[in-house]
């Protein structure tokens, strides 16, 4: 699904997610700033935080020399970190089609309907994969995972802010004709959407610059029923990863059987990003230093077993 594909431009939501979305020394054009791995300081939204703590998970932990500068480099990074069915455990399989058109970027219109557009200038590469897995009720849940590489961390932060804005503006949304928005053929509506966010250090988010949750119901599909919808999206430096599932009992969005696999997938993909663009650990081992207790060490490629949800329920 392409929910991580939100176009940036959410001034109202920006204040909710970030302390300031501009003026932090980050380029917004094609040339990254000297510190492209550090997004603007996230807002605490009433949460007390140690003033000496890093202002983001990626602050000082990204190796600028390892960041992609071209679309080709970004596409290689995307394919190195994006999840495959094995990450979701036994029973998960590829859907048809398996991958999105990497040159498209859905945009939510004023009518709350998604329409495909070309890639925006701040995006170097993006890719969505569609899968299916058991939903715990004897049916199949549609699953989507997306990885997007922006030119700067600030661009990634704007994308995160855009998610909150879109949910507030359009709690009910319509996918574009033929778009497998949540991996379910024939999906007609997403309804009752709500979202929340946690910056690094808030709640149990100890692994990403900020993490978003979105939930509601998804309607349609081959059976024409209503199911639970859940999305998790996280940013680390200029990279945004997301996973979402449409399946299970409607209304059980926060504790349904698809929630834990979605959470674990996002944590694992962020871990892969860290291994690809992070600074080497002290001692020259070549492995990036962990950014907190929630840092998974899964290398790119096939993971060994099902990842645990290190973020918890926050």
C-alpha positions in Angstrom: 0.0 0.0 0.0 1.3 3.5 -0.6 0.4 5.3 2.6 4.0 6.2 3.0 3.6 7.9 -0.2 1.9 11.0 1.1 2.9 14.2 -0.5 4.6 16.6 1.9 2.9 19.9 2.5 1.0 19.6 5.7 1.5 22.8 7.6 -1.1 22.1 10.2 0.1 18.6 11.0 3.8 19.7 10.9 3.3 21.5 14.3 2.0 18.2 15.8 4.8 16.0 14.6 7.8 18.4 14.6 9.0 21.2 16.7 9.7 23.1 13.5 9.6 21.8 9.9 12.0 24.4 8.5 15.1 26.3 9.3 17.2 23.4 10.8 20.1 23.6 8.4 18.7 20.9 6.0 18.4 21.4 2.3 15.0 21.0 0.7 16.2 20.8 -2.8 18.5 18.3 -4.6 21.6 19.0 -2.6 21.6 17.4 0.9 22.7 19.5 3.8 25.9 18.8 5.8 23.9 16.7 8.3 21.3 15.0 6.2 20.7 12.3 8.8 19.2 14.6 11.4 15.7 15.8 11.0 14.3 18.8 12.8 13.7 18.5 16.5 10.5 16.6 17.1 7.9 18.2 19.3 7.4 16.6 22.7 3.6 17.1 22.8 3.7 17.3 26.5 6.2 14.5 27.1 9.1 15.3 29.4 12.5 14.5 27.7 16.1 14.7 28.9 17.6 17.9 27.4 20.9 16.0 26.9 19.3 13.2 24.9 19.8 13.0 21.1 17.0 15.0 19.4 16.5 12.1 17.0 17.4 8.4 16.6 19.6 9.2 13.6 21.4 12.3 15.0 25.1 11.7 14.6 24.6 8.1 13.6 24.3 8.4 9.9 27.4 8.1 7.7 26.9 10.9 5.0 29.3 9.0 2.7 26.9 6.1 2.6 23.7 8.1 1.8 22.4 7.7 -1.7 22.9 10.7 -4.0 21.4 9.4 -7.2 18.1 7.6 -8.1 20.0 4.5 -8.9 21.7 4.4 -5.5 18.4 5.1 -3.8 16.7 2.2 -5.7 19.5 -0.1 -4.6 19.0 1.0 -1.0 15.2 0.5 -1.3 15.6 -3.1 -2.5 18.2 -3.8 0.1 15.8 -3.0 3.0 12.3 -3.6 1.8 10.5 -6.6 3.4 9.5 -9.8 1.6 6.9 -12.4 2.6 9.4 -14.3 4.7 9.5 -11.4 7.1 5.9 -12.0 8.0 6.4 -15.6 8.8 4.7 -18.9 7.8 1.8 -18.5 5.4 2.7 -15.2 3.9 3.0 -15.1 0.1 3.4 -12.7 -2.7 0.3 -11.1 -4.1 -0.3 -10.4 -7.8 1.0 -7.9 -8.7 3.9 -8.1 -6.3 5.4 -4.7 -6.8 4.2 -1.2 -7.6 5.3 1.0 -10.5 8.4 2.7 -8.9 7.8 5.9 -11.0 4.4 6.7 -9.5 3.4 8.5 -6.3 -0.3 8.6 -5.2 -1.6 12.0 -4.1 -4.8 12.5 -2.0 -7.0 15.0 -3.8 -9.5 17.5 -2.4 -12.2 14.9 -2.9 -10.4 12.5 -0.5 -9.6 10.1 -3.4 -6.1 8.9 -4.3 -4.7 9.5 -7.8 -1.4 8.3 -9.2 1.1 11.0 -10.1 4.8 11.2 -11.0 7.5 11.1 -8.3 7.9 14.5 -6.5 11.2 16.2 -6.7 12.2 15.4 -3.1 11.9 11.6 -3.7 14.9 9.7 -5.0 13.2 6.3 -5.1 10.2 4.5 -3.7 8.7 1.0 -4.0 5.7 -0.8 -2.6 5.3 -4.6 -2.3 1.9 -6.4 -2.0 1.5 -9.6 0.0 -1.0 -11.8 1.7 -1.0 -13.5 5.1 -3.4 -15.4 7.3 -5.6 -12.9 9.3 -6.2 -15.3 12.3 -9.8 -15.8 11.3 -9.4 -18.3 8.6 -9.2 -15.6 5.9 -6.4 -13.8 4.1 -5.2 -10.3 5.0 -3.8 -8.0 2.4 -0.4 -6.6 3.4 1.6 -3.8 1.9 5.1 -2.6 2.6 6.7 0.6 1.3 10.2 2.1 1.4 10.9 5.7 0.2 14.2 7.4 0.1 14.1 11.2 0.2 16.8 13.7 -0.7 17.0 14.9 2.9 15.8 14.0 6.3 13.7 17.1 6.4 11.8 15.9 3.3 11.2 12.6 5.2 9.9 14.6 8.2 7.5 16.5 5.9 6.2 13.2 4.6 5.5 12.0 8.1 3.7 15.3 8.9 1.6 14.8 5.8 0.2 11.5 7.1 -1.3 13.3 10.1 -2.8 16.0 7.9 -4.3 13.6 5.5 -6.0 11.6 8.2 -7.5 14.7 9.8 -8.6 16.1 6.5 -10.0 12.8 5.1 -10.9 10.2 7.7 -12.7 8.4 4.8 -10.6 7.8 1.7 -11.1 6.2 -1.7 -8.3 4.5 -3.6 -7.7 5.3 -7.2 -9.4 3.0 -9.8 -7.4 -0.2 -9.9 -5.1 0.8 -7.1 -4.3 -2.0 -4.7 -4.1 0.5 -1.8 -4.0 -2.1 0.9 -3.1 -5.1 -1.1 -6.7 -6.2 -1.6 -8.1 -6.4 -5.1 -11.4 -4.5 -5.3 -10.9 -2.3 -2.2 -13.5 0.5 -2.3 -13.0 2.5 0.9 -10.9 3.2 4.0 -13.1 4.6 6.7 -12.9 6.0 10.2 -9.2 6.6 10.0 -7.3 8.0 12.9 -3.6 8.5 13.5 -1.0 9.3 16.2 2.7 9.9 16.3 5.6 9.4 18.7 9.0 11.2 18.3 12.2 9.5 19.3 12.2 8.9 23.0 8.5 9.2 23.4 6.6 6.2 24.6 8.5 3.1 23.5 9.9 4.6 20.3 13.6 4.0 20.8 14.5 3.1 17.3 13.3 5.8 14.8 13.2 9.5 14.4 9.4 9.3 14.6 6.8 6.6 14.2 3.2 6.9 13.1 0.2 4.7 13.6 -3.0 4.8 11.5 -6.0 2.6 12.0 -9.6 2.3 10.8 -11.6 0.0 8.6 -11.1 -1.2 5.0 -14.1 -2.1 2.9 -14.5 -4.0 -0.3 -12.1 -6.7 -1.5 -13.2 -9.9 -3.2 -15.7 -10.7 -0.4 -17.1 -7.2 -0.2 -16.9 -7.2 3.6 -15.4 -4.7 6.2 -12.1 -5.5 7.9 -9.6 -4.0 10.3 -7.0 -1.7 8.8 -3.7 -0.9 10.6 -0.6 1.0 9.4 2.8 1.6 11.0 5.2 4.1 9.4 8.7 5.2 10.6 11.4 7.6 9.5 15.1 7.3 10.0 17.1 10.1 8.4 16.0 10.5 4.8 14.3 7.0 4.7 10.7 6.3 5.4 9.4 2.7 5.8 5.8 1.5 6.3 3.8 -1.6 6.6 0.0 -2.0 6.6 -2.6 -4.8 6.7 -6.2 -5.0 5.8 -7.8 -8.0 7.4 -9.2 -9.4 10.6 -12.3 -8.3 12.5 -13.4 -4.7 11.8 -13.0 -2.6 14.9 -10.1 -4.6 16.3 -7.6 -2.3 14.8 -5.3 -1.9 17.8 -5.1 -5.5 19.0 -5.9 -7.6 16.0 -3.7 -10.5 14.8 -2.2 -8.4 12.0 -0.9 -5.6 14.3 2.2 -7.4 15.7 3.5 -8.6 12.3 3.1 -5.0 10.9 4.9 -3.5 13.9 7.7 -6.1 13.7 8.2 -5.6 10.0 8.7 -1.8 10.4 11.2 -2.3 13.2 13.1 -4.8 11.1 13.2 -2.6 8.0 14.5 0.4 10.1 17.2 -2.0 11.4 18.2 -2.8 7.8 18.3 1.0 7.0 20.7 1.5 9.9 23.0 -1.2 8.7 23.1 0.4 5.2 23.6 4.0 6.1 24.8 4.1 9.7 28.2 5.0 11.0 30.5 2.0 11.9 30.4 1.0 15.5 33.4 2.0 17.7 36.2 -0.4 17.2 35.9 -0.6 13.4 33.6 -3.6 13.2 31.8 -2.1 10.3 28.4 -2.5 12.0 26.6 0.7 12.8 26.3 1.5 16.5 22.9 0.9 17.9 20.6 3.9 18.5 18.8 2.5 21.4 17.3 -0.7 23.0 14.9 -1.0 20.1 17.6 -1.4 17.4 17.2 -4.7 15.5 20.4 -6.2 13.9 18.8 -7.9 11.0 21.0 -7.6 7.9 19.6 -6.9 4.5 18.4 -10.1 2.8 16.5 -12.9 4.3 15.9 -12.5 8.1 16.4 -15.4 10.4 13.0 -16.1 11.9 10.2 -13.8 12.8 11.4 -10.5 14.3 10.1 -9.4 17.6 8.2 -6.2 18.2 10.9 -4.2 20.0 8.9 -1.0 20.1 6.1 -2.3 22.2 2.5 -1.1 21.9 3.3 2.7 21.9 
